[in-house]
């Protein structure tokens, strides 16, 4: 933890030097009042830049197989979807776009939860840098985004925003709603203990409807998924059995 704090301190200090700012109060006021500088700082601060449709092959699988299978199983185009650990909104907005592209009902809300209220505030604004859209097919960008400055930043359209409901949530402590058809929890549990991960996966299992799917990050394979009650549905994809 101390090494992580030191890394954060170095990065903050380097960013202050770049902007010619000497006082921390002035620095935090700057990023608070300027969305572009805030986004730039968050990208610089984090090891992995968040982006839309991250790991594109998994999104292709969701679009071509998982969501169609869920629609077939449920017998309707209304699904309940959750982005657990939604950060600054790229994932839940990707899910909202995917739901529109696959013809899901407008009454298929995407729950977007995160423990960080600041990240939720950024997500609600829906403003992103061009490079964060690099995985989105070109024809979808003008369909679901607008650009106020000729292509440097892009804003999520209101139709997409309406499909996402943001909520502050502590995954470890808070109770979950139930009857979800699809849960994404990617790159969230990497620093959790093994016991905490197992407890969380049990909670996700209970939150899913029978036949519902849990998609985890590409470094977060659940090795003892059978003991928890899941069945494997592919790489980093797990399913609550239809018949437990």
N, C-alpha and C positions, 0 to 999 in steps of 0.2 A: 504493500500500500504506500509506503514512504517513497519508493522509487517511482510509483505512478504519480504521486503528488509532485515530486521533483520534476518529472517530465512535463506536467501541466504548467508548472511555474516557469520553466524554460520557454515553453511555447508562448505563453502569455507575454513574457518579457520580450521575446523576439518580435512578436506582433506589435507591441508598443513601440519598439525601436523603429520598425518599418514605417509606422504611421507618425513618428515624431512626437509621441505622447510620453510624458514623464511621470504623471501621477495616475495611480490606479482608478481614482474616482472619475477622472476625465476619460480614461479608457472605457470604463464600464458604461458611462453616459453615452459615449460615442457608439458603441455597439447596440445599446438599447434604442437609440434614436434613428439608427440607420440599418434598415433591413438587409441591404447588400453587404455591409461590413459584418453584420451579425452572421449571415450565412457563410461568408468567406471565412470568418473565424472558426465557426463550427466545423467546416470542412477541413481546416488546417489543424484543429485540435484533435479530431478523431483520426484513428489509424485508417479506417475504411470509410470512404465517402459514401453516404447513402445515395441511392439512385432509384429511379423507377424501373420496375421489372428486373430487379437484380437476380442474377442467375437465370438467364432467359429460358433455358431448357425446361426448368421447372414450371415456368409460366405457360409455356407451350403445352406441357402435360396437363396443367390445370384447365386450360382452354379446350383442349382437344379430347381429354379423357375424363378427368375427375368431375368437372362441373356437369358435362353431359350425363355421366353415370349417376350423379346425384339427382339431376332433374328426372331421369328415368325411374330411379328408385322411389322418389317422392311423388311422382306423378303430377308435378306442377313446377312452374318456373319461379317459385318463391323459396329462397334459401336464406339461412341465417349464418353469417360469416363474421369471423373475429380475427383482427390483427392484434395479437398480444405482444406488447412491446413495440408500439407503432412509431416511436421516436418522432422525427419531424415530418411524418406524414406520407413519405414516398410509397410505402407498402400499402396502407389502406386506400390511398387514391388509385394505386395500380389495381387493387382488387375491385374498386368501384368501376374503373374503366373496363376491366375484364367482365364484370357483371353486365355492363351495358352492351359489350361486344358479343356476349353469348346469349343475349336476349332475356336476361333475368328480369323479373318484375321490379318496378321501382320500389316495391314493398319488400325488397331483399336488402335490408340495411347491412352496412359494414360497421361493426363495432371496432373502434380504434382506441386501445388503452395504453397508457404509459404512466410510470410513477413520477415522471418529470413534468411538472406543470409548465415550465418554460418551453420544453419541447412541444407540448400540446399547443401552446399559444402560437408558436412558429408554424405548426402544421395547419392550424385554422386559417392562417393568412394565405396559405397555398401558393407561395411565391418561390420559384426555384431557378437555379442557374442552368444554362444551356446544357452543360456537360452531364447534368443529372438526368437528362432525357435521352441519353445516347442509346439506350436499349429499346426505346419506343419506336415502332415502325413509323416511317415518315408521314404516312397518310393519316395517322391518328393524332399527330401533334396539332394541326390546325383544327381538328375535330373537337378536341378536348382541352385545348389551351389557347390562351391569347398572350401576345407579347407587347408590352407597352413601350418598349425601347428598341424595337427593331431586331430583336433576337438575342439580347444578352440575358434577359430574365424572362421567365414564362409563368403565367398564372393559371391555376386550375380553374376551369369553367364552373359556373354555379351549379350546372346539372350534375357534375361529378361531386361537388361538395355536398349536395343535398343527400347523397347516398351514404355519407360517412357521419357517424356519431362519435365524437371524441369524449373520453372519460378518463379521469385520473384513477389509477388502480395500482395497488401493491399486489403483485401476483402471489407472493408468499403468504400474506396475511389476510387478504380480502376473500370473501366468498364469491364464487362465480355464478353467473346465470347458467342456464342449461339449454338443451335442445339445439346446440349449434351443429350445422352440417359440415362446416370447414373452419379449422383454426390454424392460423399461421403463427408460429413462435420461433423466429429465426434470429440467431446471433444475440440471444438474450441471456441464456443460462450458462454461458461459457465460464463465468466466474463463480457459479454456484457450487456448493459442495455436492457430493454424490447423493447424500441423504436428501438435500433440498430439491435436487433435480427429480429424484424418485417421487417425492411427495407432490411436486408440481405436476408431474405426468399423471399421477393418480387423479389429481383434480381436473386435468384436461380430459381424461377418459370419462369422468362423470359428467363433464360439461357437454360432451358430444352426444348426439343422438346415435342409436345403433346404426351402423353403416357410415357414420361420419368420419372425416379424415383430419389428421394432425400432420402438418408439414413443419419440420424443424430445419435448422441451419445445416450447411454442408460440413460442419465440424462437430455436429451435435447428435451423432448417431445414438439411438437408444439400444444399448446392447441387450438388456434384459426386458425387452418389450412384452414378451409373453407372460412374464411374472406379473407385470402391471395389468395386463388384460388386453393389450393391443394385438393385432395381427399386422404383419408387414404387407405394405401395398406398393413397395418400390423403394428406391433410394431416398432415405430420409423422409419417407412418407409412411404413416401408420394409420390403421383403421380400427375403429371400435366394431367388433363383430356384430353382424345382424342378429345372430342367435348366440348369446353368451353361454 
